[in-house]
Amino acid sequence: MSTVQQATRRVWWQAAAALALLGIGEAVAQAIRGVRFTDHTDYPGVAAASRLLSSGSRCVYCLPTEAHAQTQLLGHPPDIGVMPFANPPLAAWLLQPVAALPLHTGAAVFLAISLVALAVAAVLLGRLLPALPAGRRLLLSVAAATLAPGLAAFTYVQWGPLLLLAAAGAVVLAARGEGLACGALLSLLLIKPQVVWLVVPALLLSGRWRTVAAMVPGALVWAGTTLAIVGVGGLGEWYRSNVQLDVGDSVKTAGLPGLLVQVTGHPGVSFPAAVVCGVGAVALLWRCRHRLRADPALAVATGLALSLLAAPHVFGADLMLLAPLVVLVARRRPEAAIGAMAGLAAVTLAGGDVPGAAIHALGLGMILATVAAALARPPARAPVVRGTPRTLVTSA
Protein backbone atom coordinates (compact mmCIF):
# COMPACT_ATOMS: atom_id res chain seq x y z
CA MET A 1 0.00 0.00 0.00
CA SER A 2 1.40 3.38 -1.03
CA THR A 3 1.91 6.30 1.34
CA VAL A 4 -1.00 8.18 -0.25
CA GLN A 5 -3.31 5.20 0.22
CA GLN A 6 -2.27 4.86 3.84
CA ALA A 7 -2.90 8.57 4.47
CA THR A 8 -6.30 8.37 2.78
CA ARG A 9 -7.28 5.38 4.86
CA ARG A 10 -6.24 7.18 8.04
CA VAL A 11 -8.49 10.09 7.09
CA TRP A 12 -11.44 7.72 6.64
CA TRP A 13 -10.92 6.17 10.05
CA GLN A 14 -10.50 9.57 11.65
CA ALA A 15 -13.86 10.48 10.12
CA ALA A 16 -15.35 7.31 11.61
CA ALA A 17 -13.98 8.25 15.03
CA ALA A 18 -15.45 11.74 14.72
CA LEU A 19 -18.85 10.33 13.72
CA ALA A 20 -18.82 7.91 16.65
CA LEU A 21 -17.88 10.58 19.20
CA LEU A 22 -20.38 13.07 17.81
CA GLY A 23 -23.05 10.38 17.75
CA ILE A 24 -22.52 9.48 21.40
CA GLY A 25 -22.61 13.12 22.44
CA GLU A 26 -25.69 13.83 20.36
CA ALA A 27 -27.54 10.79 21.70
CA VAL A 28 -26.97 11.92 25.28
CA ALA A 29 -27.84 15.53 24.43
CA GLN A 30 -31.09 14.54 22.71
CA ALA A 31 -32.01 12.29 25.63
CA ILE A 32 -31.57 15.24 28.00
CA ARG A 33 -33.67 17.36 25.67
CA GLY A 34 -36.36 14.68 25.66
CA VAL A 35 -36.53 14.80 29.47
CA ARG A 36 -36.63 18.60 29.57
CA PHE A 37 -39.35 18.93 26.96
CA THR A 38 -41.32 15.75 27.65
CA ASP A 39 -44.59 17.64 27.15
CA HIS A 40 -43.74 18.00 23.45
CA THR A 41 -42.69 14.38 22.83
CA ASP A 42 -44.54 11.16 22.04
CA TYR A 43 -44.17 9.94 25.62
CA PRO A 44 -47.35 11.53 27.06
CA GLY A 45 -49.44 9.66 24.49
CA VAL A 46 -47.91 6.29 25.36
CA ALA A 47 -47.89 6.95 29.11
CA ALA A 48 -51.52 8.09 29.04
CA ALA A 49 -52.50 4.89 27.21
CA SER A 50 -50.68 2.85 29.85
CA ARG A 51 -52.49 4.68 32.64
CA LEU A 52 -55.83 4.11 30.92
CA LEU A 53 -55.16 0.37 30.91
CA SER A 54 -54.12 0.52 34.57
CA SER A 55 -57.44 2.18 35.40
CA GLY A 56 -59.38 -0.59 33.68
CA SER A 57 -60.30 1.35 30.55
CA ARG A 58 -59.97 -0.34 27.17
CA CYS A 59 -60.42 2.84 25.14
CA VAL A 60 -56.75 3.54 24.38
CA TYR A 61 -57.55 4.58 20.78
CA CYS A 62 -60.54 6.85 21.54
CA LEU A 63 -59.45 10.43 20.92
CA PRO A 64 -61.70 12.09 23.55
CA THR A 65 -60.57 9.60 26.19
CA GLU A 66 -56.94 10.02 25.18
CA ALA A 67 -57.28 13.80 25.33
CA HIS A 68 -58.67 13.64 28.85
CA ALA A 69 -55.96 11.21 30.02
CA GLN A 70 -53.18 13.31 28.51
CA THR A 71 -54.58 16.47 30.08
CA GLN A 72 -54.59 14.78 33.49
CA LEU A 73 -51.03 13.54 32.97
CA LEU A 74 -49.68 16.91 31.82
CA GLY A 75 -51.75 19.04 34.17
CA HIS A 76 -52.99 21.08 31.21
CA PRO A 77 -54.33 20.45 27.70
CA PRO A 78 -51.58 19.23 25.34
CA ASP A 79 -49.82 22.22 23.74
CA ILE A 80 -49.35 20.36 20.46
CA GLY A 81 -52.76 18.72 20.41
CA VAL A 82 -53.70 15.17 21.30
CA MET A 83 -50.98 12.64 20.52
CA PRO A 84 -52.89 9.55 19.30
CA PHE A 85 -51.57 6.26 20.62
CA ALA A 86 -50.67 4.17 17.58
CA ASN A 87 -48.88 1.05 18.85
CA PRO A 88 -50.45 -2.28 19.84
CA PRO A 89 -52.02 -2.02 23.31
CA LEU A 90 -49.63 -4.68 24.60
CA ALA A 91 -46.85 -2.08 24.35
CA ALA A 92 -48.77 0.27 26.63
CA TRP A 93 -49.56 -2.59 29.00
CA LEU A 94 -45.87 -3.53 29.30
CA LEU A 95 -44.93 0.09 29.96
CA GLN A 96 -47.25 0.44 32.96
CA PRO A 97 -44.51 0.35 35.65
CA VAL A 98 -42.68 3.23 33.95
CA ALA A 99 -45.86 5.14 33.07
CA ALA A 100 -46.95 5.05 36.72
CA LEU A 101 -44.02 7.31 37.63
CA PRO A 102 -44.30 11.12 37.46
CA LEU A 103 -44.20 12.33 33.86
CA HIS A 104 -40.60 13.56 33.63
CA THR A 105 -39.28 10.75 35.84
CA GLY A 106 -40.94 8.15 33.64
CA ALA A 107 -39.52 9.75 30.51
CA ALA A 108 -36.05 9.81 32.10
CA VAL A 109 -36.27 6.11 32.99
CA PHE A 110 -37.47 5.25 29.48
CA LEU A 111 -34.62 7.23 27.91
CA ALA A 112 -32.04 5.68 30.24
CA ILE A 113 -33.23 2.23 29.15
CA SER A 114 -33.04 3.42 25.54
CA LEU A 115 -29.42 4.56 25.94
CA VAL A 116 -28.48 1.17 27.39
CA ALA A 117 -30.29 -0.54 24.51
CA LEU A 118 -28.37 1.60 22.02
CA ALA A 119 -25.04 0.66 23.61
CA VAL A 120 -25.85 -3.06 23.57
CA ALA A 121 -27.00 -2.79 19.95
CA ALA A 122 -23.67 -1.21 19.01
CA VAL A 123 -21.80 -4.09 20.66
CA LEU A 124 -23.92 -6.62 18.76
CA LEU A 125 -23.39 -4.85 15.45
CA GLY A 126 -19.65 -4.98 16.02
CA ARG A 127 -19.86 -8.77 15.91
CA LEU A 128 -20.74 -8.53 12.22
CA LEU A 129 -17.20 -7.26 11.52
CA PRO A 130 -14.94 -10.08 12.77
CA ALA A 131 -12.23 -9.36 10.19
CA LEU A 132 -11.52 -5.86 11.53
CA PRO A 133 -9.45 -4.97 14.61
CA ALA A 134 -11.50 -4.45 17.77
CA GLY A 135 -11.00 -0.69 17.81
CA ARG A 136 -12.21 -0.22 14.26
CA ARG A 137 -15.16 -2.55 14.85
CA LEU A 138 -16.18 -0.37 17.76
CA LEU A 139 -15.86 2.86 15.78
CA LEU A 140 -18.00 1.59 12.92
CA SER A 141 -20.67 -0.03 15.07
CA VAL A 142 -21.03 3.01 17.34
CA ALA A 143 -21.15 5.40 14.38
CA ALA A 144 -23.82 3.23 12.72
CA ALA A 145 -25.91 2.85 15.87
CA THR A 146 -25.88 6.62 16.39
CA LEU A 147 -26.74 7.34 12.75
CA ALA A 148 -27.77 11.00 12.67
CA PRO A 149 -31.42 10.82 11.53
CA GLY A 150 -32.24 8.10 14.05
CA LEU A 151 -31.22 10.11 17.11
CA ALA A 152 -34.56 11.90 16.90
CA ALA A 153 -35.85 8.82 18.74
CA PHE A 154 -34.31 10.33 21.88
CA THR A 155 -35.63 13.81 21.11
CA TYR A 156 -39.21 12.56 20.88
CA VAL A 157 -38.89 9.65 23.36
CA GLN A 158 -39.71 6.91 20.87
CA TRP A 159 -39.12 3.17 20.60
CA GLY A 160 -36.23 3.39 18.10
CA PRO A 161 -33.28 2.26 20.29
CA LEU A 162 -35.24 -0.71 21.63
CA LEU A 163 -36.20 -1.70 18.09
CA LEU A 164 -32.59 -1.34 16.97
CA LEU A 165 -31.51 -3.69 19.75
CA ALA A 166 -33.98 -6.31 18.51
CA ALA A 167 -32.94 -5.74 14.88
CA ALA A 168 -29.22 -5.97 15.67
CA GLY A 169 -29.76 -9.18 17.59
CA ALA A 170 -31.82 -10.62 14.74
CA VAL A 171 -29.16 -9.80 12.14
CA VAL A 172 -26.39 -11.33 14.27
CA LEU A 173 -28.47 -14.48 14.80
CA ALA A 174 -29.20 -14.67 11.08
CA ALA A 175 -25.48 -14.47 10.35
CA ARG A 176 -24.94 -17.41 12.70
CA GLY A 177 -27.65 -19.46 11.01
CA GLU A 178 -30.00 -19.37 14.01
CA GLY A 179 -33.15 -18.71 12.03
CA LEU A 180 -35.72 -19.53 14.70
CA ALA A 181 -34.26 -17.15 17.28
CA CYS A 182 -33.85 -14.52 14.56
CA GLY A 183 -37.54 -14.76 13.68
CA ALA A 184 -38.58 -14.49 17.31
CA LEU A 185 -36.61 -11.25 17.69
CA LEU A 186 -37.95 -9.86 14.43
CA SER A 187 -41.49 -10.33 15.70
CA LEU A 188 -40.74 -7.72 18.37
CA LEU A 189 -40.45 -5.14 15.59
CA LEU A 190 -44.14 -5.66 14.84
CA ILE A 191 -44.79 -3.01 17.46
CA LYS A 192 -44.30 -0.84 14.34
CA PRO A 193 -45.21 -3.13 11.41
CA GLN A 194 -44.25 -0.53 8.81
CA VAL A 195 -40.54 -0.87 9.67
CA VAL A 196 -40.46 -4.63 9.08
CA TRP A 197 -43.09 -5.39 6.42
CA LEU A 198 -40.63 -6.08 3.60
CA VAL A 199 -38.41 -8.29 5.75
CA VAL A 200 -40.91 -11.11 5.21
CA PRO A 201 -40.56 -11.24 1.39
CA ALA A 202 -36.80 -10.79 1.77
CA LEU A 203 -36.66 -13.87 3.98
CA LEU A 204 -39.02 -15.89 1.80
CA LEU A 205 -37.12 -15.13 -1.39
CA SER A 206 -33.85 -16.01 0.33
CA GLY A 207 -35.26 -19.39 1.35
CA ARG A 208 -35.52 -18.62 5.09
CA TRP A 209 -38.95 -20.15 5.63
CA ARG A 210 -38.18 -21.22 9.20
CA THR A 211 -37.33 -17.65 10.17
CA VAL A 212 -40.65 -16.41 8.82
CA ALA A 213 -42.44 -19.25 10.62
CA ALA A 214 -40.72 -18.20 13.86
CA MET A 215 -42.21 -14.71 13.45
CA VAL A 216 -45.76 -16.08 13.42
CA PRO A 217 -46.13 -16.79 17.17
CA GLY A 218 -44.98 -13.26 17.98
CA ALA A 219 -47.38 -11.81 15.43
CA LEU A 220 -50.21 -13.84 16.94
CA VAL A 221 -49.35 -12.50 20.39
CA TRP A 222 -49.53 -8.90 19.15
CA ALA A 223 -52.81 -9.55 17.30
CA GLY A 224 -54.40 -11.69 20.02
CA THR A 225 -53.62 -9.29 22.85
CA THR A 226 -54.91 -6.38 20.76
CA LEU A 227 -58.28 -8.07 20.30
CA ALA A 228 -58.35 -9.15 23.94
CA ILE A 229 -57.61 -5.65 25.24
CA VAL A 230 -59.53 -3.33 22.92
CA GLY A 231 -61.87 -5.66 21.02
CA VAL A 232 -62.97 -5.33 17.41
CA GLY A 233 -64.48 -1.91 18.07
CA GLY A 234 -61.12 -0.65 19.27
CA LEU A 235 -59.61 -1.42 15.87
CA GLY A 236 -62.10 0.94 14.27
CA GLU A 237 -61.10 3.65 16.74
CA TRP A 238 -57.44 3.00 15.91
CA TYR A 239 -58.17 3.47 12.20
CA ARG A 240 -60.05 6.70 12.77
CA SER A 241 -57.51 8.19 15.18
CA ASN A 242 -54.37 7.16 13.30
CA VAL A 243 -54.75 6.18 9.66
CA GLN A 244 -57.22 8.91 8.70
CA LEU A 245 -55.42 11.62 10.67
CA ASP A 246 -51.93 10.52 9.61
CA VAL A 247 -52.64 11.16 5.93
CA GLY A 248 -52.01 14.84 6.58
CA ASP A 249 -48.64 14.03 8.16
CA SER A 250 -47.46 11.98 5.19
CA VAL A 251 -45.43 14.94 3.91
CA LYS A 252 -43.14 14.39 6.90
CA THR A 253 -42.51 10.71 6.23
CA ALA A 254 -38.90 9.81 5.53
CA GLY A 255 -39.46 7.34 2.69
CA LEU A 256 -40.14 7.63 -1.01
CA PRO A 257 -43.91 8.17 -0.50
CA GLY A 258 -43.11 11.28 1.54
CA LEU A 259 -41.01 12.67 -1.30
CA LEU A 260 -43.86 12.11 -3.76
CA VAL A 261 -46.23 13.95 -1.42
CA GLN A 262 -43.81 16.87 -1.30
CA VAL A 263 -43.48 16.96 -5.08
CA THR A 264 -47.19 16.54 -5.90
CA GLY A 265 -48.66 18.38 -2.93
CA HIS A 266 -51.30 15.63 -2.49
CA PRO A 267 -51.10 13.69 0.82
CA GLY A 268 -53.45 11.05 -0.54
CA VAL A 269 -50.77 9.64 -2.85
CA SER A 270 -48.73 8.29 0.07
CA PHE A 271 -50.49 4.95 0.43
CA PRO A 272 -50.74 4.15 -3.32
CA ALA A 273 -47.08 5.18 -3.62
CA ALA A 274 -46.19 2.80 -0.80
CA VAL A 275 -47.87 -0.06 -2.68
CA VAL A 276 -45.95 0.74 -5.85
CA CYS A 277 -42.69 1.07 -3.92
CA GLY A 278 -43.39 -2.21 -2.16
CA VAL A 279 -43.89 -4.01 -5.47
CA GLY A 280 -40.66 -2.51 -6.77
CA ALA A 281 -38.84 -3.58 -3.62
CA VAL A 282 -40.07 -7.16 -3.97
CA ALA A 283 -38.91 -7.16 -7.60
CA LEU A 284 -35.46 -6.03 -6.45
CA LEU A 285 -35.39 -8.75 -3.79
CA TRP A 286 -36.31 -11.32 -6.44
CA ARG A 287 -33.53 -10.06 -8.68
CA CYS A 288 -31.02 -10.38 -5.83
CA ARG A 289 -32.41 -13.59 -4.34
CA HIS A 290 -29.24 -15.62 -4.93
CA ARG A 291 -27.14 -12.99 -3.18
CA LEU A 292 -29.56 -12.98 -0.25
CA ARG A 293 -29.64 -16.77 -0.01
CA ALA A 294 -25.90 -16.76 0.48
CA ASP A 295 -26.11 -14.14 3.24
CA PRO A 296 -29.16 -14.34 5.54
CA ALA A 297 -27.97 -11.38 7.63
CA LEU A 298 -28.02 -9.28 4.46
CA ALA A 299 -31.56 -10.47 3.72
CA VAL A 300 -32.80 -9.20 7.08
CA ALA A 301 -30.91 -5.89 6.91
CA THR A 302 -31.99 -5.23 3.32
CA GLY A 303 -35.61 -6.00 4.19
CA LEU A 304 -35.45 -3.44 6.99
CA ALA A 305 -33.93 -0.77 4.75
CA LEU A 306 -36.46 -1.32 1.96
CA SER A 307 -39.30 -1.25 4.50
CA LEU A 308 -38.19 2.21 5.58
CA LEU A 309 -37.85 3.43 2.01
CA ALA A 310 -41.27 2.21 0.90
CA ALA A 311 -43.45 2.72 4.00
CA PRO A 312 -46.03 5.54 4.03
CA HIS A 313 -45.53 6.33 7.72
CA VAL A 314 -41.91 6.35 8.91
CA PHE A 315 -39.95 9.29 10.21
CA GLY A 316 -36.35 10.26 10.81
CA ALA A 317 -36.22 8.42 14.13
CA ASP A 318 -37.05 5.14 12.37
CA LEU A 319 -33.95 5.45 10.16
CA MET A 320 -31.96 4.17 13.13
CA LEU A 321 -32.83 0.74 11.72
CA LEU A 322 -30.51 1.36 8.76
CA ALA A 323 -27.58 0.64 11.09
CA PRO A 324 -27.35 -3.13 10.39
CA LEU A 325 -27.16 -2.56 6.63
CA VAL A 326 -24.48 0.12 7.02
CA VAL A 327 -22.39 -2.25 9.13
CA LEU A 328 -22.78 -5.04 6.56
CA VAL A 329 -21.53 -2.67 3.85
CA ALA A 330 -18.50 -2.01 6.06
CA ARG A 331 -17.52 -5.69 5.92
CA ARG A 332 -16.12 -5.23 2.42
CA ARG A 333 -16.04 -1.46 1.97
CA PRO A 334 -15.53 0.43 5.24
CA GLU A 335 -14.92 3.68 3.38
CA ALA A 336 -18.31 3.42 1.63
CA ALA A 337 -20.06 2.87 4.96
CA ILE A 338 -18.27 5.81 6.56
CA GLY A 339 -19.11 8.00 3.58
CA ALA A 340 -22.79 7.02 3.77
CA MET A 341 -22.95 7.85 7.48
CA ALA A 342 -21.21 11.19 6.97
CA GLY A 343 -23.53 12.03 4.08
CA LEU A 344 -26.66 11.23 6.07
CA ALA A 345 -25.35 13.33 8.96
CA ALA A 346 -24.82 16.27 6.61
CA VAL A 347 -28.28 15.87 5.08
CA THR A 348 -29.84 15.73 8.55
CA LEU A 349 -28.13 18.96 9.57
CA ALA A 350 -29.12 20.68 6.33
CA GLY A 351 -32.72 19.48 6.30
CA GLY A 352 -33.96 20.29 9.78
CA ASP A 353 -37.21 18.78 11.06
CA VAL A 354 -39.00 18.78 7.69
CA PRO A 355 -36.46 18.85 4.83
CA GLY A 356 -37.38 20.26 1.45
CA ALA A 357 -37.85 18.01 -1.55
CA ALA A 358 -34.26 18.46 -2.77
CA ILE A 359 -32.70 17.54 0.58
CA HIS A 360 -35.19 14.72 1.01
CA ALA A 361 -34.28 13.32 -2.41
CA LEU A 362 -30.57 13.58 -1.62
CA GLY A 363 -31.02 11.63 1.61
CA LEU A 364 -33.05 8.93 -0.13
CA GLY A 365 -30.41 8.73 -2.84
CA MET A 366 -27.76 8.03 -0.21
CA ILE A 367 -29.88 5.30 1.34
CA LEU A 368 -30.51 3.72 -2.07
CA ALA A 369 -26.78 3.86 -2.80
CA THR A 370 -26.12 2.09 0.50
CA VAL A 371 -28.61 -0.63 -0.43
CA ALA A 372 -26.92 -1.00 -3.82
CA ALA A 373 -23.48 -1.24 -2.22
CA ALA A 374 -24.72 -3.93 0.14
CA LEU A 375 -26.35 -5.99 -2.62
CA ALA A 376 -23.44 -5.70 -5.07
CA ARG A 377 -21.72 -9.00 -5.61
CA PRO A 378 -18.25 -9.31 -4.13
CA PRO A 379 -15.58 -8.90 -6.80
CA ALA A 380 -14.41 -12.20 -8.15
CA ARG A 381 -10.92 -13.13 -7.19
CA ALA A 382 -8.46 -13.12 -10.04
CA PRO A 383 -7.31 -16.64 -10.88
CA VAL A 384 -3.84 -17.46 -9.77
CA VAL A 385 -1.72 -18.43 -12.76
CA ARG A 386 1.08 -20.69 -11.85
CA GLY A 387 3.88 -20.94 -14.35
CA THR A 388 5.67 -24.17 -15.18
CA PRO A 389 8.83 -24.36 -13.12
CA ARG A 390 11.87 -23.89 -15.21
CA THR A 391 14.43 -26.65 -15.30
CA LEU A 392 18.00 -26.59 -16.36
CA VAL A 393 18.52 -28.36 -19.64
CA THR A 394 21.99 -29.36 -20.57
CA SER A 395 23.00 -30.35 -24.00
CA ALA A 396 24.40 -33.74 -24.51
C-alpha positions in Angstrom: 0.0 0.0 0.0 1.4 3.4 -1.0 1.9 6.3 1.3 -1.0 8.2 -0.3 -3.3 5.2 0.2 -2.3 4.9 3.8 -2.9 8.6 4.5 -6.3 8.4 2.8 -7.3 5.4 4.9 -6.2 7.2 8.0 -8.5 10.1 7.1 -11.4 7.7 6.6 -10.9 6.2 10.0 -10.5 9.6 11.6 -13.9 10.5 10.1 -15.4 7.3 11.6 -14.0 8.2 15.0 -15.4 11.7 14.7 -18.8 10.3 13.7 -18.8 7.9 16.6 -17.9 10.6 19.2 -20.4 13.1 17.8 -23.0 10.4 17.7 -22.5 9.5 21.4 -22.6 13.1 22.4 -25.7 13.8 20.4 -27.5 10.8 21.7 -27.0 11.9 25.3 -27.8 15.5 24.4 -31.1 14.5 22.7 -32.0 12.3 25.6 -31.6 15.2 28.0 -33.7 17.4 25.7 -36.4 14.7 25.7 -36.5 14.8 29.5 -36.6 18.6 29.6 -39.4 18.9 27.0 -41.3 15.8 27.6 -44.6 17.6 27.1 -43.7 18.0 23.4 -42.7 14.4 22.8 -44.5 11.2 22.0 -44.2 9.9 25.6 -47.4 11.5 27.1 -49.4 9.7 24.5 -47.9 6.3 25.4 -47.9 6.9 29.1 -51.5 8.1 29.0 -52.5 4.9 27.2 -50.7 2.9 29.9 -52.5 4.7 32.6 -55.8 4.1 30.9 -55.2 0.4 30.9 -54.1 0.5 34.6 -57.4 2.2 35.4 -59.4 -0.6 33.7 -60.3 1.4 30.5 -60.0 -0.3 27.2 -60.4 2.8 25.1 -56.7 3.5 24.4 -57.6 4.6 20.8 -60.5 6.8 21.5 -59.4 10.4 20.9 -61.7 12.1 23.5 -60.6 9.6 26.2 -56.9 10.0 25.2 -57.3 13.8 25.3 -58.7 13.6 28.9 -56.0 11.2 30.0 -53.2 13.3 28.5 -54.6 16.5 30.1 -54.6 14.8 33.5 -51.0 13.5 33.0 -49.7 16.9 31.8 -51.7 19.0 34.2 -53.0 21.1 31.2 -54.3 20.4 27.7 -51.6 19.2 25.3 -49.8 22.2 23.7 -49.3 20.4 20.5 -52.8 18.7 20.4 -53.7 15.2 21.3 -51.0 12.6 20.5 -52.9 9.6 19.3 -51.6 6.3 20.6 -50.7 4.2 17.6 -48.9 1.1 18.8 -50.4 -2.3 19.8 -52.0 -2.0 23.3 -49.6 -4.7 24.6 -46.8 -2.1 24.3 -48.8 0.3 26.6 -49.6 -2.6 29.0 -45.9 -3.5 29.3 -44.9 0.1 30.0 -47.3 0.4 33.0 -44.5 0.4 35.7 -42.7 3.2 33.9 -45.9 5.1 33.1 -47.0 5.0 36.7 -44.0 7.3 37.6 -44.3 11.1 37.5 -44.2 12.3 33.9 -40.6 13.6 33.6 -39.3 10.7 35.8 -40.9 8.2 33.6 -39.5 9.7 30.5 -36.1 9.8 32.1 -36.3 6.1 33.0 -37.5 5.2 29.5 -34.6 7.2 27.9 -32.0 5.7 30.2 -33.2 2.2 29.2 -33.0 3.4 25.5 -29.4 4.6 25.9 -28.5 1.2 27.4 -30.3 -0.5 24.5 -28.4 1.6 22.0 -25.0 0.7 23.6 -25.8 -3.1 23.6 -27.0 -2.8 19.9 -23.7 -1.2 19.0 -21.8 -4.1 20.7 -23.9 -6.6 18.8 -23.4 -4.8 15.4 -19.6 -5.0 16.0 -19.9 -8.8 15.9 -20.7 -8.5 12.2 -17.2 -7.3 11.5 -14.9 -10.1 12.8 -12.2 -9.4 10.2 -11.5 -5.9 11.5 -9.4 -5.0 14.6 -11.5 -4.5 17.8 -11.0 -0.7 17.8 -12.2 -0.2 14.3 -15.2 -2.6 14.8 -16.2 -0.4 17.8 -15.9 2.9 15.8 -18.0 1.6 12.9 -20.7 0.0 15.1 -21.0 3.0 17.3 -21.2 5.4 14.4 -23.8 3.2 12.7 -25.9 2.8 15.9 -25.9 6.6 16.4 -26.7 7.3 12.7 -27.8 11.0 12.7 -31.4 10.8 11.5 -32.2 8.1 14.1 -31.2 10.1 17.1 -34.6 11.9 16.9 -35.8 8.8 18.7 -34.3 10.3 21.9 -35.6 13.8 21.1 -39.2 12.6 20.9 -38.9 9.7 23.4 -39.7 6.9 20.9 -39.1 3.2 20.6 -36.2 3.4 18.1 -33.3 2.3 20.3 -35.2 -0.7 21.6 -36.2 -1.7 18.1 -32.6 -1.3 17.0 -31.5 -3.7 19.8 -34.0 -6.3 18.5 -32.9 -5.7 14.9 -29.2 -6.0 15.7 -29.8 -9.2 17.6 -31.8 -10.6 14.7 -29.2 -9.8 12.1 -26.4 -11.3 14.3 -28.5 -14.5 14.8 -29.2 -14.7 11.1 -25.5 -14.5 10.3 -24.9 -17.4 12.7 -27.6 -19.5 11.0 -30.0 -19.4 14.0 -33.2 -18.7 12.0 -35.7 -19.5 14.7 -34.3 -17.2 17.3 -33.9 -14.5 14.6 -37.5 -14.8 13.7 -38.6 -14.5 17.3 -36.6 -11.2 17.7 -38.0 -9.9 14.4 -41.5 -10.3 15.7 -40.7 -7.7 18.4 -40.4 -5.1 15.6 -44.1 -5.7 14.8 -44.8 -3.0 17.5 -44.3 -0.8 14.3 -45.2 -3.1 11.4 -44.2 -0.5 8.8 -40.5 -0.9 9.7 -40.5 -4.6 9.1 -43.1 -5.4 6.4 -40.6 -6.1 3.6 -38.4 -8.3 5.8 -40.9 -11.1 5.2 -40.6 -11.2 1.4 -36.8 -10.8 1.8 -36.7 -13.9 4.0 -39.0 -15.9 1.8 -37.1 -15.1 -1.4 -33.9 -16.0 0.3 -35.3 -19.4 1.3 -35.5 -18.6 5.1 -38.9 -20.2 5.6 -38.2 -21.2 9.2 -37.3 -17.6 10.2 -40.6 -16.4 8.8 -42.4 -19.2 10.6 -40.7 -18.2 13.9 -42.2 -14.7 13.5 -45.8 -16.1 13.4 -46.1 -16.8 17.2 -45.0 -13.3 18.0 -47.4 -11.8 15.4 -50.2 -13.8 16.9 -49.3 -12.5 20.4 -49.5 -8.9 19.1 -52.8 -9.6 17.3 -54.4 -11.7 20.0 -53.6 -9.3 22.8 -54.9 -6.4 20.8 -58.3 -8.1 20.3 -58.4 -9.2 23.9 -57.6 -5.7 25.2 -59.5 -3.3 22.9 -61.9 -5.7 21.0 -63.0 -5.3 17.4 -64.5 -1.9 18.1 -61.1 -0.6 19.3 -59.6 -1.4 15.9 -62.1 0.9 14.3 -61.1 3.6 16.7 -57.4 3.0 15.9 -58.2 3.5 12.2 -60.1 6.7 12.8 -57.5 8.2 15.2 -54.4 7.2 13.3 -54.7 6.2 9.7 -57.2 8.9 8.7 -55.4 11.6 10.7 -51.9 10.5 9.6 -52.6 11.2 5.9 -52.0 14.8 6.6 -48.6 14.0 8.2 -47.5 12.0 5.2 -45.4 14.9 3.9 -43.1 14.4 6.9 -42.5 10.7 6.2 -38.9 9.8 5.5 -39.5 7.3 2.7 -40.1 7.6 -1.0 -43.9 8.2 -0.5 -43.1 11.3 1.5 -41.0 12.7 -1.3 -43.9 12.1 -3.8 -46.2 13.9 -1.4 -43.8 16.9 -1.3 -43.5 17.0 -5.1 -47.2 16.5 -5.9 -48.7 18.4 -2.9 -51.3 15.6 -2.5 -51.1 13.7 0.8 -53.5 11.1 -0.5 -50.8 9.6 -2.8 -48.7 8.3 0.1 -50.5 4.9 0.4 -50.7 4.2 -3.3 -47.1 5.2 -3.6 -46.2 2.8 -0.8 -47.9 -0.1 -2.7 -45.9 0.7 -5.9 -42.7 1.1 -3.9 -43.4 -2.2 -2.2 -43.9 -4.0 -5.5 -40.7 -2.5 -6.8 -38.8 -3.6 -3.6 -40.1 -7.2 -4.0 -38.9 -7.2 -7.6 -35.5 -6.0 -6.4 -35.4 -8.8 -3.8 -36.3 -11.3 -6.4 -33.5 -10.1 -8.7 -31.0 -10.4 -5.8 -32.4 -13.6 -4.3 -29.2 -15.6 -4.9 -27.1 -13.0 -3.2 -29.6 -13.0 -0.2 -29.6 -16.8 0.0 -25.9 -16.8 0.5 -26.1 -14.1 3.2 -29.2 -14.3 5.5 -28.0 -11.4 7.6 -28.0 -9.3 4.5 -31.6 -10.5 3.7 -32.8 -9.2 7.1 -30.9 -5.9 6.9 -32.0 -5.2 3.3 -35.6 -6.0 4.2 -35.5 -3.4 7.0 -33.9 -0.8 4.8 -36.5 -1.3 2.0 -39.3 -1.2 4.5 -38.2 2.2 5.6 -37.8 3.4 2.0 -41.3 2.2 0.9 -43.5 2.7 4.0 -46.0 5.5 4.0 -45.5 6.3 7.7 -41.9 6.3 8.9 -40.0 9.3 10.2 -36.4 10.3 10.8 -36.2 8.4 14.1 -37.0 5.1 12.4 -34.0 5.5 10.2 -32.0 4.2 13.1 -32.8 0.7 11.7 -30.5 1.4 8.8 -27.6 0.6 11.1 -27.3 -3.1 10.4 -27.2 -2.6 6.6 -24.5 0.1 7.0 -22.4 -2.3 9.1 -22.8 -5.0 6.6 -21.5 -2.7 3.9 -18.5 -2.0 6.1 -17.5 -5.7 5.9 -16.1 -5.2 2.4 -16.0 -1.5 2.0 -15.5 0.4 5.2 -14.9 3.7 3.4 -18.3 3.4 1.6 -20.1 2.9 5.0 -18.3 5.8 6.6 -19.1 8.0 3.6 -22.8 7.0 3.8 -22.9 7.9 7.5 -21.2 11.2 7.0 -23.5 12.0 4.1 -26.7 11.2 6.1 -25.4 13.3 9.0 -24.8 16.3 6.6 -28.3 15.9 5.1 -29.8 15.7 8.5 -28.1 19.0 9.6 -29.1 20.7 6.3 -32.7 19.5 6.3 -34.0 20.3 9.8 -37.2 18.8 11.1 -39.0 18.8 7.7 -36.5 18.8 4.8 -37.4 20.3 1.5 -37.8 18.0 -1.5 -34.3 18.5 -2.8 -32.7 17.5 0.6 -35.2 14.7 1.0 -34.3 13.3 -2.4 -30.6 13.6 -1.6 -31.0 11.6 1.6 -33.1 8.9 -0.1 -30.4 8.7 -2.8 -27.8 8.0 -0.2 -29.9 5.3 1.3 -30.5 3.7 -2.1 -26.8 3.9 -2.8 -26.1 2.1 0.5 -28.6 -0.6 -0.4 -26.9 -1.0 -3.8 -23.5 -1.2 -2.2 -24.7 -3.9 0.1 -26.3 -6.0 -2.6 -23.4 -5.7 -5.1 -21.7 -9.0 -5.6 -18.2 -9.3 -4.1 -15.6 -8.9 -6.8 -14.4 -12.2 -8.1 -10.9 -13.1 -7.2 -8.5 -13.1 -10.0 -7.3 -16.6 -10.9 -3.8 -17.5 -9.8 -1.7 -18.4 -12.8 1.1 -20.7 -11.8 3.9 -20.9 -14.3 5.7 -24.2 -15.2 8.8 -24.4 -13.1 11.9 -23.9 -15.2 14.4 -26.7 -15.3 18.0 -26.6 -16.4 18.5 -28.4 -19.6 22.0 -29.4 -20.6 23.0 -30.3 -24.0 24.4 -33.7 -24.5 
